[in-house]
Structure formats: structure tokens, C-alpha cells
Amino acid sequence: MNLKLYTGLSLLILVVIFTIQNSEIVQINFLIWNISISRALMIFLVLSIGILVGWFTANHYSRNR
């Protein structure tokens, strides 16, 4: 249990450091939309979308076999 606690705290500290270092506001221009969000949030959103796309495609290919 201590290993899980230390791992969780370490990951939390890394996420906080990452967020602080990437807190700058960036502007996203896509077609007619203009969005201003923090760089860290943008990276997390893109990562989440990539994970979901990978998960859905892996499930799709595993069902077809």
C-alpha cells in the first residue's frame, strides 16, 4: 500500500510541476473558432483524445478478429 501511495503522490507532484511550467495561455485557431486556453490543458486534452482514439480502434480491431 505504501508503494501505491508514494507512486500516486509522485505522479501528483509531477502533474503540478507540469501544470505550473505550462500555464501560459495559447490561442487555438480552428476554422472559424478561436479558443484561448492554457498550454497544459491543451496538452492534456490532446493526450486524452489520443488515448480514446487508440482505445476505440484497438477494441474495433479486436472484435473483428
C-alpha positions as CSV (number, residue, x, y, z in Angstrom):
1,M,0.0,0.0,0.0
2,N,2.9,2.4,0.7
3,L,4.1,1.9,-2.9
4,K,0.7,2.9,-4.3
5,L,0.7,6.0,-2.0
6,Y,4.2,7.0,-3.0
7,T,3.5,6.4,-6.7
8,G,0.3,8.5,-6.5
9,L,2.0,11.3,-4.7
10,S,4.9,11.3,-7.1
11,L,2.6,11.5,-10.1
12,L,0.6,14.2,-8.5
13,I,3.7,16.3,-7.8
14,L,4.8,15.8,-11.5
15,V,1.4,16.9,-12.7
16,V,1.5,20.0,-10.5
17,I,5.0,20.9,-11.8
18,F,4.0,20.3,-15.4
19,T,0.9,22.5,-15.0
20,I,2.9,25.3,-13.3
21,Q,5.5,25.3,-16.0
22,N,3.0,25.2,-18.9
23,S,0.4,27.7,-17.5
24,E,0.8,30.1,-20.4
25,I,-2.3,31.0,-22.4
26,V,-2.1,29.9,-26.0
27,Q,-4.6,30.7,-28.7
28,I,-6.0,27.9,-30.8
29,N,-7.4,28.8,-34.3
30,F,-9.5,26.2,-36.0
31,L,-11.6,27.1,-39.0
32,I,-13.9,29.9,-37.6
33,W,-13.3,29.2,-33.9
34,N,-10.7,31.0,-31.7
35,I,-10.1,29.5,-28.3
36,S,-7.6,30.7,-25.6
37,I,-6.6,28.0,-23.1
38,S,-3.6,27.1,-21.0
39,R,-0.9,25.1,-22.7
40,A,-1.1,22.4,-20.1
41,L,-4.9,22.0,-20.6
42,M,-4.4,21.8,-24.4
43,I,-1.7,19.0,-23.9
44,F,-4.0,17.1,-21.6
45,L,-6.9,17.4,-24.0
46,V,-4.9,16.2,-27.0
47,L,-3.4,13.3,-24.9
48,S,-6.9,12.3,-23.8
49,I,-8.3,12.4,-27.3
50,G,-5.3,10.3,-28.5
51,I,-5.9,7.7,-25.7
52,L,-9.6,7.5,-26.6
53,V,-8.9,7.1,-30.3
54,G,-6.3,4.4,-29.6
55,W,-8.7,2.6,-27.3
56,F,-11.6,2.6,-29.7
57,T,-9.5,1.5,-32.6
58,A,-7.9,-1.3,-30.6
59,N,-11.4,-2.5,-29.5
60,H,-12.7,-2.3,-33.1
61,Y,-9.8,-4.4,-34.4
62,S,-10.0,-7.0,-31.6
63,R,-13.7,-7.5,-32.2
64,N,-13.2,-8.1,-35.9
65,R,-10.7,-10.9,-35.4
